[in-house]
Amino acid sequence: MLCTTLVSTDATTLMRDAAEHCDRLCHEALAARGVFHMALSGGSTPKALFNLLAAPAYVGRFDWSRIHLWWSDERYVPLDHPDSNYCMAREALISKIAIPAGNIHATPVQLSPDGAAAQYESDIIRLLGSAAAFDLILLGMGDDGHTASLFPGAISDFPPDHLVIAHYVPKVGMQRITFTPKLINAAHHVAFLVSGKGKSAVLDRVLHGSYQPDVLPSQLISPVPGETTWLLDRDAAGANF
């Protein structure tokens, strides 16, 4: 596994650096495989990135006809609900780009939680093949060390062979549907977007502390033979880098 870190001077520069990272990986995937499968995440930091990707400076740099969008995790709410990660991405990005409807793969939350997870896993295998290797999975990291919907204390009983699961997360009082570590670690590239001073302490524990994945689930992400890039602003990096 190759793990690299890029520290940007501030949150605005971080978004530009993240957009450039996406652009480079997209062009590499299109040249190699003719398609770019990217899994999005929720949260305020990715939303800022999505807004930038839809802006004039970047939107024309992407061949949206060959890009497929997925979601690394989703809240079990209707897709038009304000809490939906899909809804956020639709407003910030999808509604502003010329992407075919068939290239947008929302989590099928109209099914039961377990049914949605099983259907999403089936859809991923159907389009990406049995290796299920995404070209890029975008992730955030919470101030408790969680990523996607992999929360502290809630992952020890995950079915080891599943790619997508549904589970109830007591901390947020909600059903979540999430990529599992197995699926994330099959990716060609994983990029963590981390911004703000409030993330600095836990980031240090995740990257430099002892391995405690049930306490710090972000430590589970280690794609082999893929690449992980930590995209940080100076506030999040703190004195760690």
CORHUDA-V321709 format. One record per run of one state. SS is the DSSP state (~ for helix, > for strand, _ for the rest). FROM is the first residue (numbers start at 0). LEN is the number of residues. Records with the same first field share a line. If there is no record, write none. Layout:
BEGIN
SS->FROM-LEN / FROM-LEN
END
This chain:
BEGIN
_->0-1 / 8-2 / 33-2 / 40-3 / 53-2 / 59-4 / 71-1 / 75-9 / 92-1 / 96-4 / 104-8 / 128-7 / 139-7 / 147-2 / 150-13 / 169-4 / 179-1 / 184-4 / 194-2 / 208-8 / 220-6 / 237-4
>->1-7 / 35-5 / 66-5 / 72-3 / 103-1 / 135-4 / 146-1 / 149-1 / 163-6 / 173-6 / 188-6 / 226-7
~->10-23 / 43-10 / 55-4 / 63-3 / 84-8 / 93-3 / 100-3 / 112-16 / 180-4 / 196-12 / 216-4 / 233-4
END
